Amino acid sequence: MKHVWTLATVTAVLLAGRAPANALGVTAGRSAAAPEDGAPRVAAVTGVSVVPTTGRAEVVIDVDSSASVQDFVIESTPYRVVLDFTGAKLGVAPRFYDRVARGGVTNVRYSQYRPGVVRVVIELDGPHEYVMTRGAHDVRLAIDGSGAAFAAWH
């Protein structure tokens, strides 16, 4: 009899977790923007580019603003700037950088580092100052470079 009560209690708890839909068909307690399974939305990294700007290279990462970004520098050879996008998934197939030096940028790698974290690693030819700016649909890393003109990489 004890097992029957345990089973009944577990069933009641599981069924209570499913909130009834209101007259508009929206389930109570959930955002209308949330996926059907109740999991939080995950931003997607959908593109990585290196483009020229005046006197510098700019690495542009296309990502929704709901992902948070953390940057840090690895000061060993090669010098690297690392960006971790938390709350994100990789929404584009990884593509190898062509190893052409562009304003101090010598290589770019990106991958699904772990579930919910996309990591972008920018290798540089040495220490460079950079400025990171956040837009609604991208993160831009402006890297002080040699100022030489170069063709963009997408």
N, CA, C and O atoms as a GROMACS GRO file, in nm:
protein
  616
    1MET      N    1   0.082  -0.120   0.000
    1MET     CA    2   0.000   0.000   0.000
    1MET      C    3   0.087   0.126   0.000
    1MET      O    4   0.051   0.227  -0.060
    2LYS      N    5   0.203   0.117   0.069
    2LYS     CA    6   0.295   0.231   0.075
    2LYS      C    7   0.344   0.269  -0.065
    2LYS      O    8   0.359   0.387  -0.096
    3HIS      N    9   0.368   0.167  -0.150
    3HIS     CA   10   0.415   0.192  -0.287
    3HIS      C   11   0.308   0.260  -0.371
    3HIS      O   12   0.339   0.343  -0.456
    4VAL      N   13   0.181   0.225  -0.347
    4VAL     CA   14   0.071   0.286  -0.421
    4VAL      C   15   0.063   0.434  -0.388
    4VAL      O   16   0.044   0.517  -0.478
    5TRP      N   17   0.077   0.470  -0.259
    5TRP     CA   18   0.072   0.611  -0.220
    5TRP      C   19   0.190   0.687  -0.278
    5TRP      O   20   0.176   0.802  -0.322
    6THR      N   21   0.309   0.624  -0.279
    6THR     CA   22   0.427   0.688  -0.337
    6THR      C   23   0.405   0.714  -0.486
    6THR      O   24   0.434   0.823  -0.536
    7LEU      N   25   0.354   0.613  -0.557
    7LEU     CA   26   0.328   0.627  -0.699
    7LEU      C   27   0.222   0.736  -0.723
    7LEU      O   28   0.235   0.815  -0.816
    8ALA      N   29   0.118   0.739  -0.642
    8ALA     CA   30   0.013   0.840  -0.657
    8ALA      C   31   0.068   0.979  -0.630
    8ALA      O   32   0.031   1.074  -0.699
    9THR      N   33   0.155   0.994  -0.530
    9THR     CA   34   0.214   1.124  -0.498
    9THR      C   35   0.303   1.172  -0.612
    9THR      O   36   0.296   1.288  -0.652
   10VAL      N   37   0.388   1.084  -0.665
   10VAL     CA   38   0.478   1.120  -0.776
   10VAL      C   39   0.396   1.160  -0.898
   10VAL      O   40   0.429   1.258  -0.965
   11THR      N   41   0.290   1.086  -0.927
   11THR     CA   42   0.206   1.117  -1.042
   11THR      C   43   0.139   1.254  -1.023
   11THR      O   44   0.132   1.333  -1.118
   12ALA      N   45   0.090   1.281  -0.903
   12ALA     CA   46   0.025   1.410  -0.876
   12ALA      C   47   0.122   1.525  -0.892
   12ALA      O   48   0.087   1.630  -0.946
   13VAL      N   49   0.245   1.507  -0.844
   13VAL     CA   50   0.347   1.612  -0.857
   13VAL      C   51   0.380   1.637  -1.004
   13VAL      O   52   0.389   1.752  -1.046
   14LEU      N   53   0.397   1.531  -1.080
   14LEU     CA   54   0.427   1.547  -1.222
   14LEU      C   55   0.314   1.614  -1.298
   14LEU      O   56   0.338   1.700  -1.382
   15LEU      N   57   0.191   1.576  -1.267
   15LEU     CA   58   0.077   1.638  -1.335
   15LEU      C   59   0.058   1.783  -1.291
   15LEU      O   60   0.012   1.865  -1.371
   16ALA      N   61   0.091   1.815  -1.168
   16ALA     CA   62   0.077   1.953  -1.120
   16ALA      C   63   0.175   2.046  -1.190
   16ALA      O   64   0.150   2.166  -1.202
   17GLY      N   65   0.287   1.992  -1.237
   17GLY     CA   66   0.387   2.072  -1.307
   17GLY      C   67   0.340   2.119  -1.442
   17GLY      O   68   0.395   2.214  -1.498
   18ARG      N   69   0.237   2.054  -1.495
   18ARG     CA   70   0.181   2.095  -1.624
   18ARG      C   71   0.069   2.193  -1.598
   18ARG      O   72  -0.040   2.155  -1.554
   19ALA      N   73   0.096   2.320  -1.624
   19ALA     CA   74  -0.005   2.424  -1.601
   19ALA      C   75  -0.108   2.422  -1.712
   19ALA      O   76  -0.072   2.400  -1.828
   20PRO      N   77  -0.235   2.444  -1.680
   20PRO     CA   78  -0.339   2.444  -1.783
   20PRO      C   79  -0.327   2.565  -1.875
   20PRO      O   80  -0.278   2.670  -1.834
   21ALA      N   81  -0.370   2.549  -1.997
   21ALA     CA   82  -0.368   2.660  -2.093
   21ALA      C   83  -0.485   2.753  -2.065
   21ALA      O   84  -0.592   2.708  -2.023
   22ASN      N   85  -0.464   2.884  -2.088
   22ASN     CA   86  -0.574   2.979  -2.071
   22ASN      C   87  -0.656   2.986  -2.199
   22ASN      O   88  -0.634   2.908  -2.291
   23ALA      N   89  -0.749   3.078  -2.205
   23ALA     CA   90  -0.839   3.088  -2.320
   23ALA      C   91  -0.765   3.119  -2.450
   23ALA      O   92  -0.814   3.087  -2.558
   24LEU      N   93  -0.646   3.182  -2.440
   24LEU     CA   94  -0.570   3.215  -2.561
   24LEU      C   95  -0.477   3.102  -2.602
   24LEU      O   96  -0.408   3.114  -2.703
   25GLY      N   97  -0.475   2.992  -2.525
   25GLY     CA   98  -0.390   2.880  -2.559
   25GLY      C   99  -0.249   2.894  -2.506
   25GLY      O  100  -0.162   2.814  -2.539
   26VAL      N  101  -0.225   2.996  -2.422
   26VAL     CA  102  -0.092   3.016  -2.365
   26VAL      C  103  -0.088   2.945  -2.231
   26VAL      O  104  -0.176   2.964  -2.148
   27THR      N  105   0.012   2.864  -2.210
   27THR     CA  106   0.025   2.790  -2.086
   27THR      C  107   0.065   2.886  -1.975
   27THR      O  108   0.157   2.966  -1.992
   28ALA      N  109  -0.003   2.879  -1.864
   28ALA     CA  110   0.026   2.967  -1.751
   28ALA      C  111   0.166   2.938  -1.698
   28ALA      O  112   0.209   2.823  -1.692
   29GLY      N  113   0.235   3.044  -1.658
   29GLY     CA  114   0.366   3.028  -1.597
   29GLY      C  115   0.480   3.019  -1.696
   29GLY      O  116   0.595   3.002  -1.655
   30ARG      N  117   0.454   3.030  -1.823
   30ARG     CA  118   0.558   3.024  -1.925
   30ARG      C  119   0.550   3.147  -2.013
   30ARG      O  120   0.443   3.201  -2.038
   31SER      N  121   0.666   3.189  -2.059
   31SER     CA  122   0.670   3.299  -2.154
   31SER      C  123   0.619   3.249  -2.288
   31SER      O  124   0.642   3.133  -2.323
   32ALA      N  125   0.551   3.333  -2.362
   32ALA     CA  126   0.503   3.294  -2.494
   32ALA      C  127   0.618   3.267  -2.588
   32ALA      O  128   0.601   3.196  -2.687
   33ALA      N  129   0.737   3.323  -2.558
   33ALA     CA  130   0.853   3.304  -2.645
   33ALA      C  131   0.929   3.177  -2.611
   33ALA      O  132   1.019   3.138  -2.687
   34ALA      N  133   0.898   3.111  -2.501
   34ALA     CA  134   0.971   2.991  -2.462
   34ALA      C  135   0.934   2.875  -2.553
   34ALA      O  136   0.821   2.867  -2.600
   35PRO      N  137   1.029   2.786  -2.579
   35PRO     CA  138   0.999   2.669  -2.660
   35PRO      C  139   0.895   2.581  -2.590
   35PRO      O  140   0.872   2.594  -2.470
   36GLU      N  141   0.833   2.492  -2.666
   36GLU     CA  142   0.728   2.405  -2.614
   36GLU      C  143   0.775   2.319  -2.497
   36GLU      O  144   0.697   2.292  -2.406
   37ASP      N  145   0.900   2.274  -2.498
   37ASP     CA  146   0.946   2.185  -2.392
   37ASP      C  147   0.982   2.259  -2.264
   37ASP      O  148   1.022   2.196  -2.166
   38GLY      N  149   0.967   2.392  -2.261
   38GLY     CA  150   0.993   2.470  -2.141
   38GLY      C  151   1.140   2.505  -2.122
   38GLY      O  152   1.174   2.575  -2.026
   39ALA      N  153   1.227   2.458  -2.210
   39ALA     CA  154   1.370   2.489  -2.198
   39ALA      C  155   1.392   2.636  -2.233
   39ALA      O  156   1.322   2.690  -2.319
   40PRO      N  157   1.488   2.701  -2.169
   40PRO     CA  158   1.515   2.842  -2.202
   40PRO      C  159   1.568   2.853  -2.344
   40PRO      O  160   1.633   2.762  -2.396
   41ARG      N  161   1.539   2.967  -2.406
   41ARG     CA  162   1.590   2.991  -2.541
   41ARG      C  163   1.741   3.006  -2.537
   41ARG      O  164   1.796   3.063  -2.443
   42VAL      N  165   1.806   2.954  -2.639
   42VAL     CA  166   1.950   2.963  -2.649
   42VAL      C  167   1.982   3.043  -2.773
   42VAL      O  168   1.931   3.015  -2.882
   43ALA      N  169   2.067   3.144  -2.758
   43ALA     CA  170   2.109   3.225  -2.871
   43ALA      C  171   2.198   3.142  -2.962
   43ALA      O  172   2.263   3.048  -2.916
   44ALA      N  173   2.202   3.174  -3.090
   44ALA     CA  174   2.285   3.102  -3.184
   44ALA      C  175   2.392   3.195  -3.240
   44ALA      O  176   2.364   3.308  -3.278
   45VAL      N  177   2.515   3.145  -3.242
   45VAL     CA  178   2.623   3.214  -3.313
   45VAL      C  179   2.609   3.172  -3.458
   45VAL      O  180   2.625   3.054  -3.491
   46THR      N  181   2.579   3.269  -3.547
   46THR     CA  182   2.547   3.235  -3.685
   46THR      C  183   2.650   3.282  -3.787
   46THR      O  184   2.633   3.259  -3.907
   47GLY      N  185   2.756   3.346  -3.742
   47GLY     CA  186   2.858   3.389  -3.836
   47GLY      C  187   2.978   3.449  -3.767
   47GLY      O  188   2.967   3.508  -3.660
   48VAL      N  189   3.094   3.435  -3.831
   48VAL     CA  190   3.218   3.495  -3.784
   48VAL      C  191   3.289   3.552  -3.906
   48VAL      O  192   3.305   3.483  -4.006
   49SER      N  193   3.331   3.678  -3.896
   49SER     CA  194   3.399   3.746  -4.007
   49SER      C  195   3.515   3.829  -3.955
   49SER      O  196   3.516   3.871  -3.840
   50VAL      N  197   3.614   3.852  -4.043
   50VAL     CA  198   3.722   3.948  -4.017
   50VAL      C  199   3.713   4.048  -4.130
   50VAL      O  200   3.732   4.014  -4.247
   51VAL      N  201   3.686   4.175  -4.094
   51VAL     CA  202   3.666   4.279  -4.195
   51VAL      C  203   3.759   4.396  -4.168
   51VAL      O  204   3.794   4.423  -4.053
   52PRO      N  205   3.798   4.466  -4.274
   52PRO     CA  206   3.884   4.583  -4.254
   52PRO      C  207   3.803   4.705  -4.213
   52PRO      O  208   3.693   4.728  -4.262
   53THR      N  209   3.860   4.784  -4.123
   53THR     CA  210   3.807   4.915  -4.090
   53THR      C  211   3.926   5.010  -4.093
   53THR      O  212   4.038   4.967  -4.121
   54THR      N  213   3.906   5.135  -4.066
   54THR     CA  214   4.013   5.233  -4.075
   54THR      C  215   4.126   5.200  -3.977
   54THR      O  216   4.111   5.217  -3.856
   55GLY      N  217   4.239   5.154  -4.030
   55GLY     CA  218   4.358   5.128  -3.950
   55GLY      C  219   4.352   5.008  -3.859
   55GLY      O  220   4.438   4.992  -3.773
   56ARG      N  221   4.252   4.924  -3.874
   56ARG     CA  222   4.242   4.809  -3.785
   56ARG      C  223   4.160   4.697  -3.850
   56ARG      O  224   4.096   4.716  -3.953
   57ALA      N  225   4.166   4.582  -3.786
   57ALA     CA  226   4.082   4.469  -3.826
   57ALA      C  227   3.967   4.461  -3.728
   57ALA      O  228   3.982   4.493  -3.610
   58GLU      N  229   3.852   4.418  -3.776
   58GLU     CA  230   3.737   4.401  -3.689
   58GLU      C  231   3.685   4.259  -3.706
   58GLU      O  232   3.649   4.217  -3.816
   59VAL      N  233   3.680   4.185  -3.594
   59VAL     CA  234   3.622   4.052  -3.594
   59VAL      C  235   3.477   4.068  -3.553
   59VAL      O  236   3.447   4.122  -3.446
   60VAL      N  237   3.386   4.021  -3.639
   60VAL     CA  238   3.243   4.036  -3.617
   60VAL      C  239   3.183   3.898  -3.593
   60VAL      O  240   3.193   3.809  -3.678
   61ILE      N  241   3.120   3.881  -3.478
   61ILE     CA  242   3.054   3.756  -3.444
   61ILE      C  243   2.904   3.783  -3.440
   61ILE      O  244   2.857   3.862  -3.359
   62ASP      N  245   2.830   3.718  -3.529
   62ASP     CA  246   2.685   3.735  -3.535
   62ASP      C  247   2.621   3.647  -3.427
   62ASP      O  248   2.630   3.525  -3.433
   63VAL      N  249   2.556   3.712  -3.329
   63VAL     CA  250   2.493   3.640  -3.219
   63VAL      C  251   2.383   3.727  -3.160
   63VAL      O  252   2.395   3.850  -3.157
   64ASP      N  253   2.278   3.664  -3.114
   64ASP     CA  254   2.167   3.736  -3.051
   64ASP      C  255   2.213   3.795  -2.918
   64ASP      O  256   2.302   3.742  -2.853
   65SER      N  257   2.151   3.904  -2.879
   65SER     CA  258   2.192   3.975  -2.757
   65SER      C  259   2.160   3.899  -2.629
   65SER      O  260   2.205   3.940  -2.522
   66SER      N  261   2.085   3.789  -2.636
   66SER     CA  262   2.053   3.715  -2.514
   66SER      C  263   2.172   3.635  -2.461
   66SER      O  264   2.170   3.592  -2.346
   67ALA      N  265   2.273   3.614  -2.542
   67ALA     CA  266   2.394   3.543  -2.496
   67ALA      C  267   2.486   3.642  -2.425
   67ALA      O  268   2.501   3.756  -2.469
   68SER      N  269   2.546   3.599  -2.316
   68SER     CA  270   2.644   3.685  -2.249
   68SER      C  271   2.782   3.653  -2.304
   68SER      O  272   2.807   3.540  -2.347
   69VAL      N  273   2.871   3.751  -2.303
   69VAL     CA  274   3.004   3.731  -2.359
   69VAL      C  275   3.109   3.770  -2.256
   69VAL      O  276   3.096   3.870  -2.185
   70GLN      N  277   3.213   3.687  -2.248
   70GLN     CA  278   3.326   3.710  -2.158
   70GLN      C  279   3.452   3.702  -2.244
   70GLN      O  280   3.467   3.610  -2.324
   71ASP      N  281   3.543   3.800  -2.229
   71ASP     CA  282   3.667   3.796  -2.306
   71ASP      C  283   3.786   3.787  -2.212
   71ASP      O  284   3.784   3.838  -2.100
   72PHE      N  285   3.891   3.722  -2.261
   72PHE     CA  286   4.018   3.719  -2.189
   72PHE      C  287   4.130   3.698  -2.289
   72PHE      O  288   4.107   3.660  -2.404
   73VAL      N  289   4.252   3.724  -2.243
   73VAL     CA  290   4.370   3.718  -2.329
   73VAL      C  291   4.463   3.608  -2.280
   73VAL      O  292   4.482   3.591  -2.160
   74ILE      N  293   4.520   3.536  -2.374
   74ILE     CA  294   4.626   3.439  -2.343
   74ILE      C  295   4.754   3.499  -2.400
   74ILE      O  296   4.769   3.513  -2.521
   75GLU      N  297   4.846   3.535  -2.311
   75GLU     CA  298   4.966   3.609  -2.351
   75GLU      C  299   5.086   3.518  -2.376
   75GLU      O  300   5.197   3.552  -2.336
   76SER      N  301   5.064   3.406  -2.440
   76SER     CA  302   5.175   3.321  -2.481
   76SER      C  303   5.171   3.311  -2.632
   76SER      O  304   5.076   3.357  -2.696
   77THR      N  305   5.274   3.252  -2.690
   77THR     CA  306   5.280   3.243  -2.836
   77THR      C  307   5.193   3.128  -2.882
   77THR      O  308   5.213   3.017  -2.833
   78PRO      N  309   5.099   3.145  -2.972
   78PRO     CA  310   5.058   3.273  -3.028
   78PRO      C  311   4.970   3.351  -2.929
   78PRO      O  312   4.899   3.292  -2.848
   79TYR      N  313   4.976   3.482  -2.938
   79TYR     CA  314   4.895   3.571  -2.856
   79TYR      C  315   4.749   3.552  -2.899
   79TYR      O  316   4.719   3.556  -3.018
   80ARG      N  317   4.659   3.532  -2.802
   80ARG     CA  318   4.519   3.503  -2.837
   80ARG      C  319   4.421   3.585  -2.754
   80ARG      O  320   4.444   3.613  -2.636
   81VAL      N  321   4.312   3.622  -2.818
   81VAL     CA  322   4.197   3.680  -2.750
   81VAL      C  323   4.088   3.574  -2.759
   81VAL      O  324   4.058   3.523  -2.867
   82VAL      N  325   4.028   3.541  -2.644
   82VAL     CA  326   3.926   3.437  -2.637
   82VAL      C  327   3.794   3.500  -2.594
   82VAL      O  328   3.788   3.578  -2.500
   83LEU      N  329   3.688   3.465  -2.666
   83LEU     CA  330   3.553   3.511  -2.633
   83LEU      C  331   3.467   3.389  -2.605
   83LEU      O  332   3.456   3.299  -2.690
   84ASP      N  333   3.405   3.384  -2.488
   84ASP     CA  334   3.312   3.278  -2.453
   84ASP      C  335   3.171   3.335  -2.453
   84ASP      O  336   3.143   3.431  -2.382
   85PHE      N  337   3.083   3.276  -2.533
   85PHE     CA  338   2.943   3.317  -2.540
   85PHE      C  339   2.861   3.216  -2.460
   85PHE      O  340   2.839   3.103  -2.505
   86THR      N  341   2.815   3.257  -2.343
   86THR     CA  342   2.737   3.170  -2.257
   86THR      C  343   2.589   3.187  -2.290
   86THR      O  344   2.542   3.298  -2.311
   87GLY      N  345   2.518   3.075  -2.293
   87GLY     CA  346   2.377   3.078  -2.334
   87GLY      C  347   2.365   3.075  -2.484
   87GLY      O  348   2.269   3.128  -2.540
   88ALA      N  349   2.464   3.013  -2.550
   88ALA     CA  350   2.465   3.012  -2.697
   88ALA      C  351   2.498   2.873  -2.750
   88ALA      O  352   2.558   2.790  -2.682
   89LYS      N  353   2.456   2.851  -2.873
   89LYS     CA  354   2.492   2.729  -2.945
   89LYS      C  355   2.550   2.771  -3.079
   89LYS      O  356   2.522   2.880  -3.130
   90LEU      N  357   2.631   2.686  -3.135
   90LEU     CA  358   2.691   2.714  -3.265
   90LEU      C  359   2.588   2.686  -3.373
   90LEU      O  360   2.548   2.571  -3.391
   91GLY      N  361   2.546   2.788  -3.444
   91GLY     CA  362   2.443   2.775  -3.546
   91GLY      C  363   2.498   2.782  -3.687
   91GLY      O  364   2.423   2.805  -3.782
   92VAL      N  365   2.628   2.763  -3.701
   92VAL     CA  366   2.693   2.765  -3.831
   92VAL      C  367   2.802   2.658  -3.830
   92VAL      O  368   2.864   2.634  -3.727
   93ALA      N  369   2.824   2.597  -3.943
   93ALA     CA  370   2.929   2.495  -3.950
   93ALA      C  371   3.066   2.561  -3.935
   93ALA      O  372   3.092   2.664  -3.998
   94PRO      N  373   3.153   2.503  -3.852
   94PRO     CA  374   3.287   2.561  -3.839
   94PRO      C  375   3.358   2.563  -3.974
   94PRO      O  376   3.347   2.470  -4.053
   95ARG      N  377   3.431   2.670  -3.998
   95ARG     CA  378   3.504   2.686  -4.123
   95ARG      C  379   3.646   2.725  -4.087
   95ARG      O  380   3.668   2.809  -4.001
   96PHE      N  381   3.743   2.664  -4.153
   96PHE     CA  382   3.882   2.693  -4.123
   96PHE      C  383   3.923   2.828  -4.180
   96PHE      O  384   3.888   2.863  -4.292
   97TYR      N  385   3.996   2.902  -4.100
   97TYR     CA  386   4.051   3.031  -4.142
   97TYR      C  387   4.160   3.004  -4.244
   97TYR      O  388   4.229   2.902  -4.234
   98ASP      N  389   4.178   3.092  -4.341
   98ASP     CA  390   4.275   3.070  -4.448
   98ASP      C  391   4.418   3.108  -4.412
   98ASP      O  392   4.508   3.101  -4.496
   99ARG      N  393   4.440   3.148  -4.286
   99ARG     CA  394   4.573   3.182  -4.232
   99ARG      C  395   4.637   3.303  -4.299
   99ARG      O  396   4.759   3.320  -4.293
  100VAL      N  397   4.557   3.387  -4.363
  100VAL     CA  398   4.607   3.513  -4.419
  100VAL      C  399   4.606   3.616  -4.307
  100VAL      O  400   4.504   3.633  -4.239
  101ALA      N  401   4.719   3.685  -4.287
  101ALA     CA  402   4.726   3.788  -4.183
  101ALA      C  403   4.640   3.906  -4.225
  101ALA      O  404   4.655   3.962  -4.334
  102ARG      N  405   4.549   3.944  -4.135
  102ARG     CA  406   4.458   4.056  -4.162
  102ARG      C  407   4.462   4.150  -4.043
  102ARG      O  408   4.400   4.122  -3.940
  103GLY      N  409   4.535   4.259  -4.054
  103GLY     CA  410   4.540   4.358  -3.947
  103GLY      C  411   4.584   4.302  -3.814
  103GLY      O  412   4.534   4.344  -3.710
  104GLY      N  413   4.677   4.208  -3.815
  104GLY     CA  414   4.725   4.146  -3.692
  104GLY      C  415   4.660   4.013  -3.661
  104GLY      O  416   4.712   3.937  -3.580
  105VAL      N  417   4.547   3.982  -3.723
  105VAL     CA  418   4.477   3.855  -3.702
  105VAL      C  419   4.541   3.748  -3.791
  105VAL      O  420   4.548   3.765  -3.912
  106THR      N  421   4.588   3.639  -3.730
  106THR     CA  422   4.652   3.532  -3.807
  106THR      C  423   4.569   3.404  -3.813
  106THR      O  424   4.592   3.320  -3.900
  107ASN      N  425   4.473   3.389  -3.723
  107ASN     CA  426   4.388   3.270  -3.725
  107ASN      C  427   4.263   3.298  -3.643
  107ASN      O  428   4.266   3.374  -3.547
  108VAL      N  429   4.152   3.234  -3.682
  108VAL     CA  430   4.026   3.243  -3.608
  108VAL      C  431   3.970   3.102  -3.600
  108VAL      O  432   3.958   3.032  -3.701
  109ARG      N  433   3.934   3.061  -3.477
  109ARG     CA  434   3.871   2.931  -3.457
  109ARG      C  435   3.746   2.952  -3.374
  109ARG      O  436   3.741   3.042  -3.290
  110TYR      N  437   3.646   2.869  -3.396
  110TYR     CA  438   3.526   2.876  -3.315
  110TYR      C  439   3.463   2.737  -3.309
  110TYR      O  440   3.469   2.660  -3.404
  111SER      N  441   3.402   2.708  -3.194
  111SER     CA  442   3.341   2.577  -3.175
  111SER      C  443   3.241   2.581  -3.060
  111SER      O  444   3.236   2.676  -2.982
  112GLN      N  445   3.162   2.474  -3.052
  112GLN     CA  446   3.077   2.455  -2.935
  112GLN      C  447   3.167   2.400  -2.827
  112GLN      O  448   3.191   2.279  -2.820
  113TYR      N  449   3.218   2.487  -2.741
  113TYR     CA  450   3.317   2.454  -2.639
  113TYR      C  451   3.262   2.353  -2.539
  113TYR      O  452   3.328   2.255  -2.505
  114ARG      N  453   3.141   2.378  -2.494
  114ARG     CA  454   3.066   2.285  -2.408
  114ARG      C  455   2.918   2.322  -2.424
  114ARG      O  456   2.888   2.426  -2.482
  115PRO      N  457   2.825   2.240  -2.374
  115PRO     CA  458   2.684   2.274  -2.391
  115PRO      C  459   2.653   2.414  -2.336
  115PRO      O  460   2.683   2.445  -2.221
  116GLY      N  461   2.595   2.497  -2.421
  116GLY     CA  462   2.558   2.632  -2.382
  116GLY      C  463   2.670   2.734  -2.390
  116GLY      O  464   2.650   2.850  -2.355
  117VAL      N  465   2.790   2.693  -2.437
  117VAL     CA  466   2.902   2.787  -2.447
  117VAL      C  467   2.970   2.771  -2.584
  117VAL      O  468   3.019   2.663  -2.617
  118VAL      N  469   2.970   2.880  -2.661
  118VAL     CA  470   3.045   2.884  -2.787
  118VAL      C  471   3.172   2.964  -2.760
  118VAL      O  472   3.166   3.072  -2.703
  119ARG      N  473   3.286   2.909  -2.802
  119ARG     CA  474   3.414   2.978  -2.782
  119ARG      C  475   3.470   3.020  -2.917
  119ARG      O  476   3.475   2.942  -3.012
  120VAL      N  477   3.512   3.147  -2.924
  120VAL     CA  478   3.579   3.201  -3.042
  120VAL      C  479   3.720   3.240  -2.998
  120VAL      O  480   3.737   3.316  -2.902
  121VAL      N  481   3.821   3.188  -3.069
  121VAL     CA  482   3.961   3.216  -3.038
  121VAL      C  483   4.021   3.291  -3.156
  121VAL      O  484   4.018   3.244  -3.270
  122ILE      N  485   4.075   3.410  -3.127
  122ILE     CA  486   4.137   3.493  -3.230
  122ILE      C  487   4.287   3.496  -3.203
  122ILE      O  488   4.330   3.552  -3.102
  123GLU      N  489   4.365   3.438  -3.292
  123GLU     CA  490   4.510   3.439  -3.278
  123GLU      C  491   4.565   3.564  -3.346
  123GLU      O  492   4.521   3.602  -3.455
  124LEU      N  493   4.661   3.628  -3.278
  124LEU     CA  494   4.721   3.752  -3.328
  124LEU      C  495   4.870   3.733  -3.348
  124LEU      O  496   4.930   3.641  -3.292
  125ASP      N  497   4.930   3.822  -3.427
  125ASP     CA  498   5.074   3.814  -3.452
  125ASP      C  499   5.156   3.870  -3.336
  125ASP      O  500   5.279   3.870  -3.342
  126GLY      N  501   5.091   3.916  -3.232
  126GLY     CA  502   5.157   3.971  -3.113
  126GLY      C  503   5.055   4.046  -3.032
  126GLY      O  504   4.936   4.044  -3.065
  127PRO      N  505   5.099   4.111  -2.925
  127PRO     CA  506   5.003   4.188  -2.843
  127PRO      C  507   4.945   4.306  -2.921
  127PRO      O  508   5.018   4.382  -2.985
  128HIS      N  509   4.815   4.320  -2.915
  128HIS     CA  510   4.743   4.431  -2.978
  128HIS      C  511   4.635   4.480  -2.882
  128HIS      O  512   4.575   4.400  -2.810
  129GLU      N  513   4.612   4.608  -2.882
  129GLU     CA  514   4.499   4.663  -2.809
  129GLU      C  515   4.373   4.628  -2.886
  129GLU      O  516   4.374   4.620  -3.009
  130TYR      N  517   4.264   4.606  -2.812
  130TYR     CA  518   4.136   4.581  -2.878
  130TYR      C  519   4.022   4.642  -2.797
  130TYR      O  520   4.034   4.666  -2.677
  131VAL      N  521   3.912   4.666  -2.867
  131VAL     CA  522   3.792   4.719  -2.804
  131VAL      C  523   3.676   4.629  -2.846
  131VAL      O  524   3.656   4.604  -2.965
  132MET      N  525   3.600   4.581  -2.747
  132MET     CA  526   3.485   4.497  -2.776
  132MET      C  527   3.359   4.579  -2.760
  132MET      O  528   3.340   4.647  -2.659
  133THR      N  529   3.271   4.574  -2.862
  133THR     CA  530   3.142   4.644  -2.855
  133THR      C  531   3.031   4.543  -2.880
  133THR      O  532   3.047   4.447  -2.955
  134ARG      N  533   2.919   4.568  -2.816
  134ARG     CA  534   2.805   4.477  -2.824
  134ARG      C  535   2.691   4.544  -2.896
  134ARG      O  536   2.650   4.654  -2.859
  135GLY      N  537   2.639   4.479  -2.998
  135GLY     CA  538   2.521   4.528  -3.068
  135GLY      C  539   2.405   4.434  -3.041
  135GLY      O  540   2.420   4.335  -2.969
  136ALA      N  541   2.290   4.463  -3.098
  136ALA     CA  542   2.172   4.379  -3.078
  136ALA      C  543   2.188   4.242  -3.143
  136ALA      O  544   2.132   4.143  -3.096
  137HIS      N  545   2.266   4.237  -3.252
  137HIS     CA  546   2.279   4.112  -3.326
  137HIS      C  547   2.423   4.070  -3.351
  137HIS      O  548   2.449   3.978  -3.428
  138ASP      N  549   2.517   4.137  -3.285
  138ASP     CA  550   2.657   4.099  -3.304
  138ASP      C  551   2.746   4.148  -3.191
  138ASP      O  552   2.706   4.233  -3.110
  139VAL      N  553   2.864   4.094  -3.188
  139VAL     CA  554   2.972   4.142  -3.100
  139VAL      C  555   3.088   4.173  -3.193
  139VAL      O  556   3.123   4.092  -3.279
  140ARG      N  557   3.147   4.292  -3.176
  140ARG     CA  558   3.258   4.334  -3.262
  140ARG      C  559   3.382   4.354  -3.178
  140ARG      O  560   3.379   4.418  -3.073
  141LEU      N  561   3.492   4.299  -3.227
  141LEU     CA  562   3.620   4.314  -3.161
  141LEU      C  563   3.710   4.391  -3.256
  141LEU      O  564   3.759   4.335  -3.354
  142ALA      N  565   3.732   4.521  -3.228
  142ALA     CA  566   3.818   4.605  -3.311
  142ALA      C  567   3.960   4.592  -3.260
  142ALA      O  568   3.988   4.625  -3.144
  143ILE      N  569   4.049   4.544  -3.346
  143ILE     CA  570   4.187   4.516  -3.307
  143ILE      C  571   4.279   4.615  -3.377
  143ILE      O  572   4.282   4.622  -3.500
  144ASP      N  573   4.356   4.690  -3.296
  144ASP     CA  574   4.454   4.782  -3.355
  144ASP      C  575   4.557   4.698  -3.429
  144ASP      O  576   4.617   4.606  -3.373
  145GLY      N  577   4.577   4.730  -3.557
  145GLY     CA  578   4.668   4.652  -3.639
  145GLY      C  579   4.768   4.738  -3.711
  145GLY      O  580   4.798   4.850  -3.670
  146SER      N  581   4.816   4.684  -3.818
  146SER     CA  582   4.920   4.751  -3.895
  146SER      C  583   4.864   4.862  -3.982
  146SER      O  584   4.939   4.948  -4.028
  147GLY      N  585   4.735   4.863  -4.005
  147GLY     CA  586   4.675   4.966  -4.090
  147GLY      C  587   4.678   4.929  -4.237
  147GLY      O  588   4.620   5.001  -4.319
  148ALA      N  589   4.744   4.819  -4.274
  148ALA     CA  590   4.748   4.777  -4.413
  148ALA      C  591   4.612   4.725  -4.456
  148ALA      O  592   4.541   4.661  -4.379
  149ALA      N  593   4.576   4.752  -4.581
  149ALA     CA  594   4.448   4.707  -4.635
  149ALA      C  595   4.451   4.556  -4.655
  149ALA      O  596   4.556   4.498  -4.682
  150PHE      N  597   4.334   4.493  -4.640
  150PHE     CA  598   4.324   4.349  -4.663
  150PHE      C  599   4.183   4.316  -4.707
  150PHE      O  600   4.090   4.394  -4.688
  151ALA      N  601   4.169   4.198  -4.765
  151ALA     CA  602   4.037   4.151  -4.808
  151ALA      C  603   3.968   4.085  -4.690
  151ALA      O  604   4.032   4.018  -4.609
  152ALA      N  605   3.838   4.104  -4.680
  152ALA     CA  606   3.759   4.047  -4.570
  152ALA      C  607   3.754   3.895  -4.579
  152ALA      O  608   3.766   3.838  -4.688
  153TRP      N  609   3.736   3.831  -4.464
  153TRP     CA  610   3.714   3.687  -4.455
  153TRP      C  611   3.581   3.663  -4.386
  153TRP      O  612   3.553   3.721  -4.282
  154HIS      N  613   3.498   3.576  -4.446
  154HIS     CA  614   3.367   3.545  -4.386
  154HIS      C  615   3.356   3.396  -4.367
  154HIS      O  616   3.253   3.347  -4.319
   0.00000   0.00000   0.00000
